[in-house]
Amino acid sequence: MPRQPSEQVRTPPSAVARETPAPAGPDLRPHPSRTTRTGGTDGTAHPTHTTDPTSTTSTTGFTNTTNTTRTARPARTPLTPYHRLFAVPGARAFTLGNLLARLPSGMFSVSAVIMIAGSRGSYALAGAVTATGLAATALVAPWTARLVDRHGQARIAVPATAFALLGSLALLLCVRLGAPDWTLFAAYAATATTPNTGGMSRARWAHLFRDDPDAVHTANSFEQAADELCFMLGPVCAAFLCTALFPEAGTLVAGVLLMTGILVFAAQRSTEPPPQRHPRSASPVLAPGMPPLLLGFLATGAVFGSMEVVTIAFADAHGHRGAAGAVLALQAAGSCAAGLLYGTLKPVGPAERRHRLGLAAMTLTMSLPLLAASLTGSLAVLAGALLLAGTATAPTMVTGMALVQRRTPEGRLNEGMTLAVTGLLGGIACGSALGGWMVERFSSTAGYAVPIAAAATALILSLLISGRFQRS
């Protein structure tokens, strides 16, 4: 068989000796074929054998003109699971926007209380106005989330936020101009259209990693840690702005942060879940396993609400009311650290079982503040107990949100998670009232029994439904 010129090129030995190594990087020169063959002395073609894939000269003395592909470098392994999350294009940008938008959630209510109480001289009025806003949010937020699911995050979140900001500005003007008290309730109720920024962020992670439950677990852990961080920093920032500058400063700064964050978040369209314009499923409230789970969130919220009121009362009773915020921040710090650590671990076993274990751990750790208050009466010891008690909060909440995501029907994820947040808000309101009643009726120390009872209630609810909704 005659030798084909296009298949090989005979290279003189002197040329082989003068051959220089191939340059670094891939060879971008066009090649006529994908196979290199060399001719033997008998006129037949044989494959070229070489141990160096980047060399242009084979060990048989023939130049390889068709296959100089360089071996690709192996992909760099992420240092932590969180590096993997933020390696996704657009993830850092939407997370930054979401954090900016989420921080004001801990600023508006504190700013409103300081602003109203300072102008009208009534904490009762200030508390009633903020409670009205909380109740309005519990009613409106699920409908806003349903619109987000149907029409998309960017299309709904931006106008809903703008309308809520109008309510905040109306409240500011009513307080400033001395308008009748009823206008304060109406203005603050208008802020209920604020979208659930944490829920929208979780929905994006669930969409991006819909086939990777471990990554979703890490993302939920990060989001819970972000919630705790905003809970710590929001009230502190609001109190500082309102006292160091002027009473309306907290509301104004919170409004700017909220609108800026939502605009940055909504601009990241590549990571936005597609809207479900015609969902065929019923409301998440009616989904199997959701009603008792939402009741569990209600009981969990009572843990947070009662703990806050009782701790403030305990610090006030011991002459350290100004330190109550810092003490409560330690509980949030413990939860934040535990959430970040929990996100680096791979979940083991069914989520239902992990949720029950988390609730059991929360019930046990919530007894630490009661022991510290009753045995020592020291605010410093109580602070340490709250730090430890917070470590069980984030893992429980992360697993609870994972169950909400799993049980929510397709196309209604934002609505399902907003219902969980609504349950938490309702529980916080009930827990605050019950904790205040215990303090008034008995003592601040006795009030720490309320968080224990609330956590135990959530655990009992989880145990009652465990046999019906086991999922791996």
C-alpha positions as CSV (number, residue, x, y, z in Angstrom):
1,M,0.0,0.0,0.0
2,P,1.6,3.3,-1.0
3,R,2.2,5.8,1.8
4,Q,-0.2,8.8,1.9
5,P,1.6,12.1,2.3
6,S,-1.1,13.6,4.5
7,E,-0.8,10.9,7.1
8,Q,2.9,11.4,8.0
9,V,6.0,13.5,7.6
10,R,9.4,12.0,7.7
11,T,11.7,14.0,10.0
12,P,15.4,13.7,9.6
13,P,17.3,12.7,12.8
14,S,19.1,16.1,12.9
15,A,15.8,17.8,13.0
16,V,14.7,15.7,15.9
17,A,17.8,16.7,17.8
18,R,17.1,20.4,17.1
19,E,13.4,20.1,18.1
20,T,12.4,22.5,20.9
21,P,9.8,21.7,23.5
22,A,6.2,22.6,22.8
23,P,5.1,26.0,24.2
24,A,3.0,26.0,27.3
25,G,-0.8,26.1,26.8
26,P,-3.0,24.4,24.2
27,D,-1.9,24.2,20.6
28,L,-4.4,26.2,18.6
29,R,-3.1,25.4,15.1
30,P,-5.6,23.6,12.9
31,H,-4.9,20.0,12.3
32,P,-6.1,18.0,9.2
33,S,-7.2,14.9,11.2
34,R,-7.6,13.4,14.6
35,T,-5.4,10.4,14.1
36,T,-1.6,10.2,13.6
37,R,-0.2,7.2,11.9
38,T,3.4,6.4,10.9
39,G,4.5,4.2,8.1
40,G,6.7,1.1,8.6
41,T,9.4,-0.2,6.4
42,D,6.9,-2.6,4.8
43,G,4.7,0.2,3.6
44,T,1.9,-0.3,6.1
45,A,0.8,2.4,8.6
46,H,1.1,1.9,12.3
47,P,0.0,4.1,15.2
48,T,2.6,6.4,16.7
49,H,3.5,5.6,20.3
50,T,4.6,8.4,22.7
51,T,4.6,8.9,26.4
52,D,4.5,12.7,26.1
53,P,1.1,14.0,24.9
54,T,2.5,17.6,24.5
55,S,5.5,16.6,22.3
56,T,5.3,17.3,18.5
57,T,7.7,14.4,17.7
58,S,7.0,10.8,18.3
59,T,9.5,8.4,19.8
60,T,9.6,6.6,16.5
61,G,11.1,9.6,14.8
62,F,8.0,10.9,13.0
63,T,6.5,14.3,13.7
64,N,2.9,14.3,15.0
65,T,1.1,16.9,13.0
66,T,-2.4,16.1,14.0
67,N,-2.8,15.5,17.7
68,T,-1.0,17.9,20.1
69,T,-3.8,18.3,22.6
70,R,-2.4,19.2,26.0
71,T,-3.7,17.3,29.1
72,A,-6.3,19.5,30.9
73,R,-5.5,20.6,34.4
74,P,-7.7,19.0,37.0
75,A,-10.5,21.3,38.5
76,R,-9.5,22.9,41.8
77,T,-11.4,21.4,44.7
78,P,-13.4,24.0,46.7
79,L,-11.9,24.6,50.1
80,T,-15.2,24.5,51.9
81,P,-18.8,23.8,50.7
82,Y,-19.4,27.6,50.9
83,H,-16.7,28.2,48.2
84,R,-18.7,25.9,46.0
85,L,-21.9,28.0,46.5
86,F,-20.4,31.3,45.6
87,A,-18.5,29.9,42.6
88,V,-21.8,30.0,40.8
89,P,-22.0,33.1,38.5
90,G,-24.2,35.7,40.0
91,A,-24.4,34.1,43.4
92,R,-22.2,36.6,45.2
93,A,-24.1,39.5,43.7
94,F,-27.6,38.3,44.6
95,T,-26.3,37.4,48.1
96,L,-24.9,40.9,48.6
97,G,-28.1,42.5,47.5
98,N,-30.2,40.1,49.7
99,L,-28.1,40.9,52.8
100,L,-28.5,44.6,52.2
101,A,-32.3,44.1,51.9
102,R,-32.5,41.8,54.9
103,L,-30.7,44.0,57.4
104,P,-33.5,46.5,57.6
105,S,-35.9,43.8,58.8
106,G,-34.3,44.2,62.2
107,M,-34.2,48.0,62.0
108,F,-37.7,49.2,61.1
109,S,-39.6,48.1,64.2
110,V,-36.9,49.4,66.6
111,S,-36.7,52.7,64.7
112,A,-40.5,53.0,64.8
113,V,-40.7,52.4,68.5
114,I,-37.9,55.0,69.2
115,M,-39.5,57.5,66.8
116,I,-43.1,57.2,68.1
117,A,-42.2,56.9,71.8
118,G,-39.9,60.0,71.5
119,S,-42.5,62.1,69.8
120,R,-45.8,60.9,71.5
121,G,-44.3,59.9,74.8
122,S,-46.0,56.5,74.9
123,Y,-44.4,53.1,74.6
124,A,-47.8,51.6,74.6
125,L,-48.8,53.4,71.4
126,A,-45.4,52.5,69.8
127,G,-45.9,48.8,70.7
128,A,-49.4,48.8,69.4
129,V,-48.4,50.3,66.1
130,T,-45.6,47.8,65.5
131,A,-47.9,44.9,66.6
132,T,-50.4,46.1,64.0
133,G,-47.7,46.1,61.3
134,L,-46.7,42.5,62.4
135,A,-50.3,41.3,62.1
136,A,-50.7,42.9,58.7
137,T,-47.5,41.3,57.5
138,A,-48.7,37.9,58.6
139,L,-51.8,38.4,56.5
140,V,-50.3,40.0,53.4
141,A,-46.9,38.3,53.1
142,P,-48.2,34.9,51.8
143,W,-50.1,36.7,49.1
144,T,-47.1,38.7,48.1
145,A,-45.1,35.4,48.0
146,R,-47.7,33.8,45.8
147,L,-47.4,36.6,43.3
148,V,-43.6,36.2,43.3
149,D,-44.0,32.5,42.5
150,R,-46.4,33.3,39.6
151,H,-44.8,36.3,38.0
152,G,-41.1,36.2,39.1
153,Q,-39.0,37.7,41.8
154,A,-37.9,40.8,40.0
155,R,-41.3,41.7,38.6
156,I,-43.0,41.6,42.0
157,A,-40.3,42.3,44.6
158,V,-39.4,45.8,43.3
159,P,-42.9,47.4,43.2
160,A,-43.9,45.6,46.5
161,T,-40.8,47.1,48.2
162,A,-41.5,50.5,46.8
163,F,-45.1,50.4,48.1
164,A,-43.8,49.3,51.6
165,L,-41.3,52.2,51.6
166,L,-44.1,54.6,50.9
167,G,-45.7,53.3,54.1
168,S,-42.6,53.8,56.1
169,L,-42.2,57.4,54.8
170,A,-45.9,58.0,55.5
171,L,-45.3,56.9,59.1
172,L,-42.3,59.2,59.4
173,L,-44.3,62.2,58.2
174,C,-47.3,61.4,60.4
175,V,-45.1,61.3,63.4
176,R,-43.1,64.4,62.4
177,L,-46.2,66.5,61.6
178,G,-48.2,65.3,64.7
179,A,-51.0,63.5,62.7
180,P,-53.7,61.7,64.6
181,D,-52.8,58.4,66.2
182,W,-54.9,56.3,63.8
183,T,-52.8,57.4,60.9
184,L,-49.8,55.8,62.4
185,F,-51.6,52.4,62.4
186,A,-52.6,52.8,58.8
187,A,-49.2,53.9,57.6
188,Y,-47.3,51.1,59.3
189,A,-49.8,48.5,58.1
190,A,-48.9,49.5,54.5
191,T,-45.3,48.2,55.1
192,A,-46.7,44.7,55.1
193,T,-46.0,44.3,51.3
194,T,-42.3,44.0,52.0
195,P,-41.2,40.8,50.3
196,N,-39.7,37.9,52.2
197,T,-36.1,38.5,51.1
198,G,-34.8,35.4,53.0
199,G,-37.3,33.2,51.3
200,M,-36.5,34.5,47.8
201,S,-32.8,33.8,48.4
202,R,-33.5,30.3,49.6
203,A,-35.6,29.8,46.5
204,R,-32.7,30.8,44.3
205,W,-30.4,28.3,46.0
206,A,-33.0,25.6,45.7
207,H,-33.3,26.3,42.0
208,L,-29.6,26.5,41.3
209,F,-28.8,23.2,43.2
210,R,-32.1,21.4,42.6
211,D,-30.2,18.1,41.9
212,D,-27.8,18.5,44.8
213,P,-29.3,18.2,48.2
214,D,-26.0,18.6,50.0
215,A,-25.5,22.0,48.4
216,V,-29.0,23.0,49.3
217,H,-28.3,22.0,52.9
218,T,-25.2,24.3,52.9
219,A,-27.1,27.1,51.4
220,N,-29.9,26.9,53.9
221,S,-27.3,26.9,56.7
222,F,-25.8,30.0,55.3
223,E,-29.2,31.7,55.0
224,Q,-30.0,30.9,58.6
225,A,-26.7,32.3,59.7
226,A,-27.5,35.4,57.7
227,D,-30.8,35.7,59.5
228,E,-29.1,35.6,62.9
229,L,-26.5,38.1,61.8
230,C,-29.2,40.6,60.7
231,F,-31.0,40.0,64.0
232,M,-27.9,41.0,65.8
233,L,-26.9,44.0,63.8
234,G,-30.2,45.5,62.8
235,P,-31.5,46.7,66.2
236,V,-28.0,47.9,67.1
237,C,-27.7,50.0,64.0
238,A,-31.3,51.4,64.3
239,A,-30.8,52.4,68.0
240,F,-27.4,54.0,67.2
241,L,-28.8,56.0,64.2
242,C,-31.9,57.2,66.1
243,T,-30.0,58.3,69.2
244,A,-26.8,59.6,67.7
245,L,-28.4,61.5,64.7
246,F,-32.1,62.1,64.9
247,P,-35.2,59.9,65.6
248,E,-36.1,59.5,61.9
249,A,-32.6,58.4,60.9
250,G,-33.1,54.7,61.5
251,T,-36.2,54.6,59.3
252,L,-34.5,56.6,56.5
253,V,-31.3,54.5,56.4
254,A,-33.3,51.3,56.6
255,G,-35.4,52.4,53.6
256,V,-32.4,53.2,51.5
257,L,-30.7,49.9,52.3
258,L,-33.9,47.9,51.6
259,M,-34.5,49.5,48.2
260,T,-30.9,49.3,47.2
261,G,-30.6,45.7,48.2
262,I,-33.8,44.7,46.4
263,L,-32.7,46.4,43.2
264,V,-29.3,44.6,43.3
265,F,-30.9,41.3,44.1
266,A,-33.5,41.6,41.3
267,A,-30.9,42.6,38.7
268,Q,-29.4,39.1,38.9
269,R,-31.8,37.5,36.5
270,S,-29.6,34.6,35.6
271,T,-30.1,33.0,39.0
272,E,-33.8,33.7,39.3
273,P,-36.1,30.8,39.4
274,P,-38.6,30.7,36.4
275,P,-42.1,31.8,37.3
276,Q,-44.9,29.3,37.5
277,R,-47.8,31.3,36.0
278,H,-50.4,28.5,36.2
279,P,-49.5,26.3,39.2
280,R,-51.7,23.2,39.3
281,S,-51.1,22.4,42.9
282,A,-53.2,23.7,45.8
283,S,-52.0,26.1,48.5
284,P,-49.0,24.8,50.6
285,V,-51.2,25.1,53.7
286,L,-53.1,22.0,52.4
287,A,-50.0,20.0,51.4
288,P,-49.4,16.7,53.2
289,G,-47.4,17.3,56.4
290,M,-47.4,21.1,56.2
291,P,-50.1,22.1,58.8
292,P,-48.3,20.4,61.7
293,L,-45.0,21.6,60.5
294,L,-46.3,25.2,60.4
295,L,-47.6,24.7,63.9
296,G,-44.1,23.7,64.9
297,F,-42.8,26.9,63.5
298,L,-45.4,28.8,65.5
299,A,-44.2,27.1,68.7
300,T,-40.5,27.8,67.7
301,G,-41.3,31.4,67.2
302,A,-42.7,31.5,70.8
303,V,-39.3,30.4,72.0
304,F,-37.7,33.5,70.4
305,G,-40.4,36.0,71.5
306,S,-40.5,34.9,75.1
307,M,-36.8,34.7,75.4
308,E,-36.4,38.3,74.3
309,V,-39.0,39.7,76.6
310,V,-37.9,37.7,79.6
311,T,-34.2,38.5,79.1
312,I,-35.0,42.2,79.0
313,A,-37.0,42.0,82.1
314,F,-34.3,40.0,83.9
315,A,-31.6,42.5,83.0
316,D,-33.9,45.4,84.1
317,A,-34.6,43.7,87.4
318,H,-30.9,43.4,88.1
319,G,-30.1,47.0,87.1
320,H,-28.6,46.3,83.7
321,R,-31.4,47.1,81.2
322,G,-29.0,48.7,78.8
323,A,-27.0,45.4,78.5
324,A,-30.1,43.4,77.5
325,G,-29.4,43.9,73.8
326,A,-25.8,42.7,74.0
327,V,-26.9,39.6,76.0
328,L,-29.5,38.7,73.4
329,A,-27.0,39.2,70.7
330,L,-24.9,36.5,72.2
331,Q,-27.7,34.0,71.7
332,A,-27.9,35.0,68.0
333,A,-24.1,34.8,67.8
334,G,-24.2,31.2,69.0
335,S,-26.9,30.3,66.5
336,C,-25.0,32.0,63.7
337,A,-21.7,30.1,64.4
338,A,-23.6,26.8,64.8
339,G,-25.4,27.4,61.5
340,L,-22.2,28.0,59.6
341,L,-20.6,24.9,61.1
342,Y,-23.7,22.8,60.4
343,G,-23.5,23.8,56.7
344,T,-20.1,22.2,56.3
345,L,-21.4,18.9,57.5
346,K,-23.1,16.3,55.3
347,P,-26.6,15.5,56.5
348,V,-27.0,12.0,57.8
349,G,-30.4,10.3,58.0
350,P,-33.9,11.5,57.2
351,A,-34.6,15.2,57.6
352,E,-37.6,14.4,59.9
353,R,-35.3,12.6,62.3
354,R,-32.8,15.4,62.3
355,H,-35.5,17.9,62.9
356,R,-36.7,15.9,65.9
357,L,-33.2,15.7,67.3
358,G,-32.8,19.4,66.8
359,L,-36.0,20.2,68.7
360,A,-34.9,17.9,71.5
361,A,-31.5,19.6,71.7
362,M,-33.3,23.0,71.7
363,T,-35.6,21.9,74.5
364,L,-32.6,20.8,76.6
365,T,-30.4,23.9,75.9
366,M,-33.3,26.3,76.7
367,S,-33.1,25.0,80.2
368,L,-29.7,26.5,80.6
369,P,-30.9,30.1,80.9
370,L,-33.4,29.0,83.6
371,L,-30.7,27.3,85.6
372,A,-28.3,30.3,85.2
373,A,-31.0,32.7,86.3
374,S,-32.3,30.7,89.2
375,L,-29.0,29.4,90.6
376,T,-26.7,32.4,90.1
377,G,-28.8,35.4,89.3
378,S,-25.8,36.7,87.4
379,L,-26.3,38.5,84.1
380,A,-22.8,37.4,82.9
381,V,-23.6,33.7,83.6
382,L,-26.9,34.1,81.9
383,A,-25.1,35.6,78.8
384,G,-23.0,32.4,78.6
385,A,-26.0,30.2,79.0
386,L,-27.8,32.1,76.1
387,L,-24.7,31.7,73.9
388,L,-24.8,27.9,74.4
389,A,-28.6,27.8,74.0
390,G,-28.3,29.5,70.7
391,T,-26.2,26.7,69.2
392,A,-29.2,24.4,68.9
393,T,-31.3,27.0,67.1
394,A,-29.8,27.2,63.7
395,P,-29.5,23.5,63.0
396,T,-33.1,23.0,63.9
397,M,-34.3,25.9,61.8
398,V,-32.2,24.8,58.8
399,T,-33.7,21.3,58.9
400,G,-37.2,22.7,59.4
401,M,-36.8,24.9,56.3
402,A,-35.5,21.9,54.4
403,L,-38.7,20.1,55.3
404,V,-40.8,23.1,54.2
405,Q,-39.0,23.1,50.8
406,R,-39.6,19.3,50.4
407,R,-43.3,19.4,51.3
408,T,-44.2,22.6,49.4
409,P,-45.9,21.8,46.1
410,E,-44.0,22.6,42.9
411,G,-44.3,26.2,41.8
412,R,-45.1,27.6,45.3
413,L,-41.8,27.6,47.0
414,N,-41.7,31.3,48.0
415,E,-45.3,31.0,49.3
416,G,-44.4,27.9,51.4
417,M,-41.3,29.5,53.0
418,T,-43.2,32.7,53.6
419,L,-45.9,30.7,55.5
420,A,-43.1,29.3,57.7
421,V,-41.9,32.8,58.4
422,T,-45.4,33.9,59.1
423,G,-45.7,31.1,61.6
424,L,-42.5,32.3,63.3
425,L,-43.8,35.9,63.4
426,G,-47.0,34.7,65.0
427,G,-45.2,32.6,67.5
428,I,-42.9,35.6,68.4
429,A,-46.0,37.7,69.1
430,C,-47.6,35.0,71.2
431,G,-44.4,34.2,73.0
432,S,-43.8,37.8,73.8
433,A,-47.2,38.1,75.3
434,L,-46.9,34.9,77.3
435,G,-43.4,35.8,78.5
436,G,-44.5,39.2,79.6
437,W,-47.5,37.6,81.5
438,M,-45.1,35.2,83.3
439,V,-42.8,38.1,84.4
440,E,-45.8,40.2,85.6
441,R,-47.5,37.3,87.4
442,F,-44.4,35.6,88.9
443,S,-40.9,36.8,88.2
444,S,-38.3,37.3,85.4
445,T,-36.6,34.1,86.4
446,A,-39.8,32.1,86.2
447,G,-40.4,33.6,82.7
448,Y,-37.6,31.4,81.4
449,A,-39.9,28.4,81.7
450,V,-41.9,29.7,78.7
451,P,-39.1,29.1,76.1
452,I,-38.7,25.5,77.5
453,A,-42.4,24.8,77.2
454,A,-42.6,26.3,73.7
455,A,-39.6,24.2,72.5
456,A,-41.1,21.1,74.1
457,T,-44.4,21.8,72.3
458,A,-42.7,21.9,69.0
459,L,-40.9,18.6,69.8
460,I,-44.2,17.0,70.7
461,L,-45.8,18.1,67.4
462,S,-42.9,16.7,65.5
463,L,-43.1,13.4,67.3
464,L,-46.9,13.1,66.7
465,I,-46.5,13.3,62.9
466,S,-43.2,11.4,62.6
467,G,-44.8,8.1,61.6
468,R,-46.9,9.6,58.8
469,F,-44.3,11.7,56.9
470,Q,-41.0,9.8,57.0
471,R,-39.0,10.6,53.9
472,S,-35.4,9.7,53.2
